[in-house]
Amino acid sequence: MKIKKKNIDAVSTSGAEEIAYHIPALLDETITGLNIKPNGVYVDVTFGGGGHSREILKHLGADGKLLGFDQDEDAIKNTIDDPRFIFVRSNFRYMKNFLKYHGIDKVDGILADLGVSSHHFDEAERGFSFRFDGALDMRMNTKSSFTAAALLNTYTEEQLADVFYLYGELHNSRKIARTIVAARNSAPFDRIFPFIEVLKPFFGREKEKKDMARVFQALRIEVNKEMDVLKALLDQSIEVLNPQGRLAVLTYHSLEDRLVKNFIRSGNFEGKLEKDFYGNILAPLKAVNTKVIVADEAEVARNPRARSAKLRVAELINS
């Protein structure tokens, strides 16, 4: 897939003010991958700052339609005043239900950018970053009552170990879990910096930031049930895409990418191939890009958070 690059500026919000809520990674490649039809119906399940949605609207004609999903209250301020656009404040695991509510059975493309926005990382009280002494929150949906603090204070030692091993790929997860349980008996966790102090003995200085990022990734995934939500989206995409409709997914860590890769390849999350009598692979999707798409050096220089982005695009096979 040959793509022409262009500069990406901050995302516009209401009025003349512009803020860098989130600079979309691989924007041109994603739009090209969706192969947008002017009169098509598209879904951006991770609306955020609206960067992808605004670009999709540029390629739609008067009869096109775009739905943008986001469960985060902060995303509402970025909604787009356009008759072709519908904002849905909901988790995208309910995509199929809301499409039906809006009288839509099938769509021509689905986009999911699974990265946490710059906005979330930079707001201390959202608790997504270990750079600030904010609350141990990490909720994408602020209406939810389940926070990272609640997880750390209520999960058993075994549950904590599983979270850090499965979602952070930390091999010393059991020791970490044991220490957390012992520490919370003295004082329940509620702020980031005291939590970090408990973890520091486990991580050498040369790898401290990397390992701490894995801990925070694991907590965020569990708080928001991100892997379950992604599985629900992938399953629903098969049901709502038109034949030759496109699915474009941007992932930022190996757990997500492996799940998406397996699903595109085989139609299941384990990557187990099923074949017909003639040896043809039975899978509802076919990969559009045979090799995963990553950001080039120029984009990484503009937007360092694009470094870990991986884009996979698939097309629904004619039934």
C-alpha positions as CSV (number, residue, x, y, z in Angstrom):
1,M,0.0,0.0,0.0
2,K,1.8,3.2,-1.2
3,I,0.9,6.2,0.8
4,K,1.7,9.9,0.4
5,K,2.6,11.6,3.7
6,K,1.4,14.9,5.0
7,N,1.8,16.9,8.1
8,I,-0.8,16.5,10.9
9,D,-1.7,19.5,13.0
10,A,-3.6,19.7,16.3
11,V,-7.2,18.6,16.3
12,S,-9.7,21.5,16.1
13,T,-12.4,21.9,18.7
14,S,-15.3,24.3,19.0
15,G,-14.6,27.9,18.0
16,A,-11.2,29.0,17.0
17,E,-9.4,27.2,19.8
18,E,-7.2,24.3,18.9
19,I,-5.8,21.7,21.2
20,A,-3.6,18.6,20.7
21,Y,-6.2,16.3,22.3
22,H,-4.7,13.5,20.3
23,I,-2.7,13.4,17.0
24,P,-3.9,10.4,15.1
25,A,-1.2,7.9,14.2
26,L,-0.9,6.6,10.6
27,L,-3.8,8.9,9.6
28,D,-3.2,8.8,5.8
29,E,-2.6,5.0,5.8
30,T,-5.8,4.4,7.8
31,I,-8.0,6.5,5.5
32,T,-6.5,4.9,2.4
33,G,-7.1,1.5,4.0
34,L,-10.7,2.2,4.6
35,N,-11.2,2.8,0.8
36,I,-14.0,5.3,1.5
37,K,-17.0,5.4,-0.7
38,P,-18.6,8.9,-1.0
39,N,-22.1,7.6,-0.2
40,G,-20.9,5.0,2.3
41,V,-21.7,4.5,6.0
42,Y,-18.7,4.4,8.3
43,V,-18.1,4.0,12.1
44,D,-15.2,5.5,14.1
45,V,-15.5,3.5,17.3
46,T,-12.8,5.5,19.1
47,F,-13.8,9.1,18.3
48,G,-11.6,10.8,21.0
49,G,-10.4,14.2,19.6
50,G,-12.2,13.6,16.3
51,G,-9.0,13.6,14.1
52,H,-9.9,10.4,12.2
53,S,-13.6,11.3,11.9
54,R,-12.9,14.7,10.4
55,E,-10.7,13.1,7.8
56,I,-13.3,10.5,7.0
57,L,-15.9,13.3,6.5
58,K,-13.6,15.0,4.0
59,H,-14.0,11.9,1.8
60,L,-17.7,11.5,2.2
61,G,-20.3,13.0,-0.1
62,A,-23.6,14.6,0.8
63,D,-25.3,11.2,1.2
64,G,-22.5,9.6,3.3
65,K,-22.8,9.0,7.0
66,L,-20.4,8.6,9.9
67,L,-21.0,7.5,13.5
68,G,-18.5,8.3,16.2
69,F,-18.4,6.3,19.4
70,D,-16.8,7.3,22.6
71,Q,-17.7,6.6,26.2
72,D,-15.4,9.3,27.6
73,E,-17.3,12.5,28.7
74,D,-14.3,14.6,27.6
75,A,-14.8,13.5,24.0
76,I,-18.2,15.3,23.8
77,K,-16.5,18.7,23.5
78,N,-15.0,17.5,20.2
79,T,-18.2,16.5,18.5
80,I,-18.6,17.6,14.9
81,D,-21.4,19.9,13.7
82,D,-22.1,18.1,10.4
83,P,-25.5,16.6,9.3
84,R,-23.6,13.5,8.2
85,F,-22.2,12.9,11.6
86,I,-23.8,11.1,14.6
87,F,-22.0,11.1,18.0
88,V,-22.7,8.1,20.3
89,R,-21.6,8.3,23.8
90,S,-21.1,4.6,24.5
91,N,-18.5,1.9,24.7
92,F,-18.0,0.4,21.2
93,R,-18.8,-3.1,22.5
94,Y,-22.4,-2.0,21.9
95,M,-21.8,-0.9,18.3
96,K,-24.3,-3.3,16.8
97,N,-27.1,-2.2,19.1
98,F,-26.6,1.5,18.4
99,L,-26.4,1.0,14.7
100,K,-29.8,-0.8,14.9
101,Y,-31.1,2.1,17.0
102,H,-30.1,4.5,14.2
103,G,-31.7,2.3,11.6
104,I,-28.4,1.0,10.2
105,D,-28.0,-2.7,9.3
106,K,-24.8,-2.6,7.4
107,V,-21.7,-0.3,7.1
108,D,-18.9,0.1,4.6
109,G,-16.1,0.6,7.1
110,I,-15.1,0.4,10.7
111,L,-12.1,2.2,12.3
112,A,-10.7,1.5,15.7
113,D,-7.7,3.4,17.1
114,L,-7.0,1.5,20.3
115,G,-4.4,3.9,21.7
116,V,-4.9,6.0,24.8
117,S,-5.1,9.6,23.8
118,S,-2.4,12.2,24.6
119,H,-5.1,14.0,26.5
120,H,-5.6,11.2,28.9
121,F,-1.9,10.7,29.5
122,D,-1.4,14.4,30.2
123,E,-4.3,14.8,32.7
124,A,-2.9,13.9,36.1
125,E,-6.2,13.1,37.8
126,R,-7.2,10.6,35.1
127,G,-4.4,8.4,36.4
128,F,-3.2,6.9,33.2
129,S,0.4,8.1,33.6
130,F,3.0,7.4,36.3
131,R,4.6,10.9,35.6
132,F,2.1,12.6,37.9
133,D,0.8,12.0,41.4
134,G,-2.8,11.7,40.4
135,A,-5.6,9.5,41.5
136,L,-5.3,5.8,40.7
137,D,-8.3,6.1,38.4
138,M,-7.7,4.9,34.7
139,R,-11.4,4.8,33.8
140,M,-12.2,5.5,30.2
141,N,-15.8,5.8,31.3
142,T,-15.9,8.2,34.2
143,K,-19.5,7.0,35.1
144,S,-18.0,3.6,36.0
145,S,-17.3,3.0,39.7
146,F,-14.5,0.6,39.1
147,T,-11.1,2.3,39.3
148,A,-7.5,1.2,39.4
149,A,-7.5,1.9,43.2
150,A,-10.6,-0.4,43.6
151,L,-8.8,-3.1,41.7
152,L,-5.6,-2.8,43.7
153,N,-7.5,-2.7,47.0
154,T,-9.9,-5.6,46.4
155,Y,-8.4,-8.2,44.0
156,T,-6.9,-11.2,45.6
157,E,-3.1,-11.9,45.3
158,E,-3.8,-14.5,42.7
159,Q,-6.0,-12.1,40.7
160,L,-3.5,-9.4,40.8
161,A,-0.7,-11.7,39.7
162,D,-2.8,-12.8,36.7
163,V,-3.5,-9.2,35.7
164,F,0.2,-8.3,35.7
165,Y,1.3,-11.5,34.0
166,L,-1.4,-11.6,31.3
167,Y,-1.7,-7.9,30.5
168,G,1.7,-6.6,31.5
169,E,3.8,-9.7,30.6
170,L,5.7,-9.2,33.9
171,H,7.4,-12.4,34.9
172,N,7.7,-11.4,38.6
173,S,4.0,-10.8,38.8
174,R,3.4,-13.0,41.8
175,K,6.0,-11.2,43.9
176,I,4.6,-7.9,42.9
177,A,1.1,-9.0,43.8
178,R,2.2,-10.3,47.2
179,T,3.9,-7.0,48.0
180,I,0.8,-5.0,46.9
181,V,-1.5,-7.1,49.2
182,A,0.9,-6.6,52.1
183,A,1.2,-2.8,51.6
184,R,-2.5,-2.2,51.2
185,N,-3.1,-3.8,54.6
186,S,-1.3,-0.9,56.1
187,A,-2.8,1.8,53.9
188,P,-5.2,1.3,51.0
189,F,-3.9,2.6,47.7
190,D,-5.5,5.8,46.3
191,R,-2.6,7.9,44.7
192,I,0.0,7.1,42.1
193,F,3.2,8.1,43.7
194,P,2.8,6.0,46.9
195,F,1.9,3.0,44.7
196,I,5.1,3.6,42.6
197,E,7.2,3.6,45.8
198,V,5.9,0.1,46.6
199,L,6.9,-1.1,43.1
200,K,10.4,0.5,42.8
201,P,12.3,-2.4,44.5
202,F,11.2,-4.7,41.7
203,F,12.6,-2.7,38.8
204,G,16.2,-1.8,38.1
205,R,16.9,1.9,37.2
206,E,17.7,1.0,33.6
207,K,14.3,-0.6,33.0
208,E,12.2,1.2,35.5
209,K,10.1,3.3,33.1
210,K,9.5,0.4,30.7
211,D,8.4,-2.0,33.5
212,M,6.3,0.7,35.2
213,A,4.6,1.3,31.9
214,R,3.8,-2.4,31.8
215,V,2.2,-2.3,35.2
216,F,0.1,0.7,34.3
217,Q,-0.9,-0.9,31.0
218,A,-2.0,-4.0,32.8
219,L,-4.1,-2.1,35.3
220,R,-5.7,0.1,32.5
221,I,-6.6,-3.0,30.4
222,E,-8.3,-4.7,33.4
223,V,-10.1,-1.6,34.7
224,N,-11.6,-1.0,31.2
225,K,-11.9,-4.7,30.2
226,E,-10.2,-3.7,27.0
227,M,-9.5,-7.2,25.6
228,D,-13.1,-8.3,26.1
229,V,-14.3,-5.1,24.4
230,L,-11.9,-5.7,21.5
231,K,-13.2,-9.2,21.0
232,A,-16.8,-8.0,21.0
233,L,-15.9,-5.4,18.4
234,L,-14.2,-7.9,16.1
235,D,-17.1,-10.4,16.3
236,Q,-19.6,-7.7,15.6
237,S,-17.6,-6.3,12.6
238,I,-18.3,-9.5,10.7
239,E,-22.0,-9.1,11.3
240,V,-22.4,-5.4,10.3
241,L,-19.9,-5.0,7.5
242,N,-21.1,-5.1,3.9
243,P,-19.3,-7.5,1.5
244,Q,-16.0,-5.8,0.7
245,G,-16.4,-3.5,3.7
246,R,-13.2,-2.6,5.4
247,L,-12.0,-3.0,9.0
248,A,-9.0,-0.9,10.1
249,V,-7.5,-1.4,13.5
250,L,-4.6,0.5,15.1
251,T,-3.0,-1.3,18.0
252,Y,-0.3,-0.2,20.4
253,H,0.9,-3.3,22.2
254,S,1.4,-7.0,21.3
255,L,-1.6,-8.4,23.1
256,E,-4.0,-6.3,21.0
257,D,-2.1,-6.8,17.8
258,R,-1.9,-10.6,18.2
259,L,-5.7,-10.7,18.8
260,V,-6.4,-8.6,15.7
261,K,-3.9,-10.5,13.5
262,N,-5.3,-13.9,14.6
263,F,-8.9,-12.8,13.9
264,I,-8.2,-11.4,10.4
265,R,-6.2,-14.5,9.5
266,S,-8.6,-17.2,10.9
267,G,-11.8,-15.6,12.1
268,N,-11.1,-16.6,15.7
269,F,-8.9,-15.2,18.5
270,E,-6.6,-18.2,18.8
271,G,-5.5,-18.1,15.2
272,K,-6.6,-21.6,14.6
273,L,-7.1,-22.2,10.8
274,E,-10.1,-24.1,9.5
275,K,-10.1,-25.3,5.9
276,D,-12.6,-26.7,3.5
277,F,-12.4,-30.0,1.6
278,Y,-10.1,-28.4,-0.9
279,G,-7.7,-26.9,1.6
280,N,-9.0,-23.3,1.3
281,I,-8.9,-21.3,4.6
282,L,-12.4,-20.6,6.0
283,A,-12.2,-17.1,7.3
284,P,-14.7,-14.2,6.9
285,L,-12.0,-11.6,6.3
286,K,-9.0,-11.2,4.1
287,A,-6.0,-9.0,4.9
288,V,-5.6,-5.9,2.7
289,N,-2.1,-5.3,3.9
290,T,0.0,-8.4,3.8
291,K,2.5,-6.8,6.1
292,V,1.6,-4.8,9.2
293,I,1.8,-1.0,8.6
294,V,4.0,1.1,11.0
295,A,4.9,4.8,11.1
296,D,8.0,6.0,9.2
297,E,10.8,8.0,10.8
298,A,9.3,11.3,9.7
299,E,6.0,10.6,11.4
300,V,7.6,9.4,14.6
301,A,9.7,12.6,14.7
302,R,6.4,14.6,14.5
303,N,4.4,12.4,16.8
304,P,6.6,10.1,19.1
305,R,3.6,8.2,20.3
306,A,3.1,6.8,16.8
307,R,6.3,4.7,17.3
308,S,4.3,1.8,18.7
309,A,1.3,2.0,16.4
310,K,0.5,-0.9,14.1
311,L,-2.2,-0.8,11.5
312,R,-4.0,-3.9,10.1
313,V,-6.7,-3.6,7.5
314,A,-9.0,-6.3,6.4
315,E,-11.9,-6.7,4.0
316,L,-15.0,-8.8,4.4
317,I,-15.1,-11.5,1.8
318,N,-18.2,-11.7,-0.4
319,S,-20.6,-14.2,1.1
